[in-house]
Amino acid sequence: MNVNHYTYRITWSAEDNEHIGLCAEFPSLSWLAPTPEKALSGIRRVVAEVVDDMKASGEPVPDALAEKTYSGRFMVRIPSLVHRTLATEAAEEGISINRLVSAKLAA
C-alpha cells in the first residue's frame, strides 16, 4: 500500500484559523498547520504512521479510493412518490430513468 495514493484534501478551518489536512480513507485523522503545504505534509505523515501501526498490529489497511474499481452501479432507496416523479420526468424527456438520474447526479 502506497500512502501517496490516498485521497488528501486541504481546506481552511475558520474555527482554528489554520489550514486543515484531511484524508478521505481515514476520516478520523486531521492535521492543522499555518500553510496548505504544511497541512498536506502533516496529514501525509500521520497517515503513514497510522498505516505502519496498522500493519504492525495485523489490522487491515484501507485501500486507496483511486485504486479501487467501481462497477458504475449502486442501489438507492427512495420514496415511491419520488420514484414516480422521476419515472414521469424520464418518460416525458424520452430517456430512461437511469439516464435521467445519472444526469441529475452529475449536475
C-alpha positions as CSV (number, residue, x, y, z in Angstrom):
1,M,0.0,0.0,0.0
2,N,1.4,3.3,-1.1
3,V,0.2,6.1,1.2
4,N,0.8,8.6,-1.6
5,H,-2.2,7.1,-3.4
6,Y,-4.7,8.1,-0.7
7,T,-7.1,10.9,-1.3
8,Y,-5.9,14.1,0.5
9,R,-7.7,17.4,0.8
10,I,-6.6,20.7,2.3
11,T,-9.2,23.2,3.5
12,W,-9.4,26.3,5.6
13,S,-10.7,26.0,9.2
14,A,-12.1,29.3,10.3
15,E,-12.7,27.9,13.7
16,D,-9.0,27.0,14.1
17,N,-7.7,29.9,11.9
18,E,-5.4,27.4,10.1
19,H,-5.4,25.1,7.2
20,I,-6.6,21.5,7.9
21,G,-5.3,18.4,6.1
22,L,-7.7,15.5,5.7
23,C,-7.6,12.0,4.2
24,A,-10.8,10.5,2.8
25,E,-9.7,7.0,3.6
26,F,-9.0,7.9,7.2
27,P,-11.8,10.3,8.2
28,S,-10.9,10.4,11.9
29,L,-7.4,11.9,11.1
30,S,-6.6,15.5,10.5
31,W,-3.6,17.9,10.7
32,L,-3.7,21.7,11.4
33,A,-1.0,23.9,10.0
34,P,-0.5,27.6,9.1
35,T,0.0,26.9,5.4
36,P,-1.6,24.5,3.0
37,E,1.8,22.8,2.2
38,K,2.4,22.1,5.9
39,A,-1.1,20.8,6.4
40,L,-0.6,18.4,3.5
41,S,2.8,17.2,4.7
42,G,1.4,16.8,8.2
43,I,-1.6,14.7,7.2
44,R,0.5,12.5,4.9
45,R,3.0,11.9,7.8
46,V,0.2,11.0,10.2
47,V,-1.4,8.6,7.7
48,A,1.9,6.9,7.1
49,E,2.4,6.4,10.8
50,V,-1.1,5.0,11.2
51,V,-0.7,2.7,8.3
52,D,2.6,1.4,9.8
53,D,0.9,0.8,13.1
54,M,-2.0,-1.0,11.5
55,K,0.4,-3.2,9.5
56,A,2.4,-4.0,12.7
57,S,-0.7,-5.0,14.6
58,G,-2.1,-7.0,11.7
59,E,-5.1,-4.8,11.1
60,P,-6.4,-4.4,7.6
61,V,-5.3,-1.2,5.9
62,P,-7.8,0.7,3.8
63,D,-7.4,0.6,0.1
64,A,-6.9,3.9,-1.7
65,L,-10.1,5.1,-3.3
66,A,-8.1,5.7,-6.5
67,E,-7.0,2.1,-6.6
68,K,-10.5,0.6,-6.2
69,T,-12.6,-0.4,-9.2
70,Y,-16.2,0.7,-9.5
71,S,-18.9,-1.1,-11.3
72,G,-20.9,2.0,-12.0
73,R,-23.9,0.5,-10.2
74,F,-25.3,1.3,-6.8
75,M,-28.8,0.9,-5.3
76,V,-30.6,3.8,-3.7
77,R,-34.0,3.5,-1.9
78,I,-36.2,6.5,-2.5
79,P,-39.9,7.2,-1.6
80,S,-42.4,5.9,-4.1
81,L,-43.6,9.4,-4.9
82,V,-40.1,10.5,-5.8
83,H,-39.7,7.3,-8.0
84,R,-43.0,8.1,-9.8
85,T,-41.9,11.7,-10.3
86,L,-38.6,10.6,-11.8
87,A,-40.2,8.0,-14.0
88,T,-42.7,10.6,-15.3
89,E,-39.9,13.1,-16.0
90,A,-37.8,10.5,-17.8
91,A,-40.8,9.4,-19.9
92,E,-41.6,13.0,-20.8
93,E,-38.0,13.5,-21.9
94,G,-37.9,10.2,-23.8
95,I,-35.0,8.8,-21.8
96,S,-34.5,6.0,-19.3
97,I,-34.9,6.7,-15.6
98,N,-31.2,5.6,-15.2
99,R,-30.0,8.3,-17.7
100,L,-32.2,10.9,-16.0
101,V,-30.9,10.1,-12.5
102,S,-27.3,9.9,-13.7
103,A,-27.6,13.3,-15.3
104,K,-29.1,14.8,-12.1
105,L,-26.3,13.3,-10.0
106,A,-23.6,14.6,-12.3
107,A,-25.0,18.1,-12.3
